[in-house]
Amino acid sequence: MGTHAKVLNAIKGRVGTHSCPSCKAPTYCAVEAGKSGSLCWCMSVEKSPTAPTAIDGDQCLCRKCLTEES
């Protein structure tokens, strides 16, 4: 994550654990942060049936890519 993205996340109170493998936007994964997967935001959103699957190894997609219709 670039310095600009880190500063914006800090200002907005968001902390990203990685970049989305699909669009490269900062995103957060509870598992990557060392927490239970059941605590992650992705467990409470309706996933688009046409959303891409994880592209870059096991890293999660961001909310936009996970929920957006392709």
C-alpha positions as CSV (number, residue, x, y, z in Angstrom):
1,M,0.0,0.0,0.0
2,G,1.4,3.4,-1.0
3,T,2.0,6.2,1.4
4,H,-0.9,8.2,0.0
5,A,-3.4,5.4,0.7
6,K,-2.0,4.8,4.2
7,V,-2.5,8.5,5.0
8,L,-6.0,8.5,3.6
9,N,-6.9,5.4,5.6
10,A,-5.5,6.9,8.8
11,I,-7.5,10.2,8.2
12,K,-10.7,8.2,7.5
13,G,-10.1,5.8,10.4
14,R,-9.7,2.8,8.1
15,V,-6.9,0.4,8.3
16,G,-6.2,-1.9,5.4
17,T,-4.5,-5.2,5.7
18,H,-3.8,-5.6,1.9
19,S,-4.7,-4.3,-1.5
20,C,-7.6,-5.9,-3.3
21,P,-6.2,-8.3,-5.9
22,S,-8.8,-7.3,-8.4
23,C,-8.8,-3.4,-8.3
24,K,-5.8,-2.8,-6.0
25,A,-7.8,-0.6,-3.5
26,P,-6.9,-0.9,0.1
27,T,-9.1,-3.5,1.9
28,Y,-9.3,-5.1,5.3
29,C,-9.4,-8.8,6.2
30,A,-9.9,-9.9,9.8
31,V,-8.1,-13.2,9.2
32,E,-5.0,-11.3,7.9
33,A,-5.2,-9.0,10.9
34,G,-5.0,-12.1,13.2
35,K,-8.7,-12.2,14.1
36,S,-11.5,-14.8,13.6
37,G,-13.0,-14.9,10.1
38,S,-16.4,-14.7,11.7
39,L,-15.5,-11.1,12.7
40,C,-14.8,-10.0,9.1
41,W,-17.0,-7.5,7.3
42,C,-17.3,-10.0,4.4
43,M,-19.4,-12.4,6.5
44,S,-22.3,-9.8,6.6
45,V,-22.5,-8.7,3.0
46,E,-24.4,-10.2,0.1
47,K,-21.9,-11.4,-2.4
48,S,-22.5,-10.9,-6.1
49,P,-22.8,-14.2,-7.9
50,T,-20.6,-12.7,-10.7
51,A,-17.9,-11.3,-8.4
52,P,-14.5,-12.5,-9.2
53,T,-12.9,-15.1,-7.0
54,A,-9.7,-14.2,-5.1
55,I,-7.0,-13.6,-7.7
56,D,-3.8,-13.2,-5.9
57,G,-3.3,-16.3,-3.7
58,D,-5.6,-16.3,-0.7
59,Q,-6.1,-12.5,-0.4
60,C,-9.7,-11.3,-0.2
61,L,-11.4,-8.9,-2.5
62,C,-12.6,-5.4,-1.4
63,R,-16.3,-4.7,-0.6
64,K,-16.9,-3.1,-4.0
65,C,-15.4,-6.0,-6.0
66,L,-17.1,-8.6,-3.8
67,T,-20.6,-7.1,-4.1
68,E,-20.6,-5.5,-7.6
69,E,-22.3,-7.2,-10.5
70,S,-19.9,-7.8,-13.3
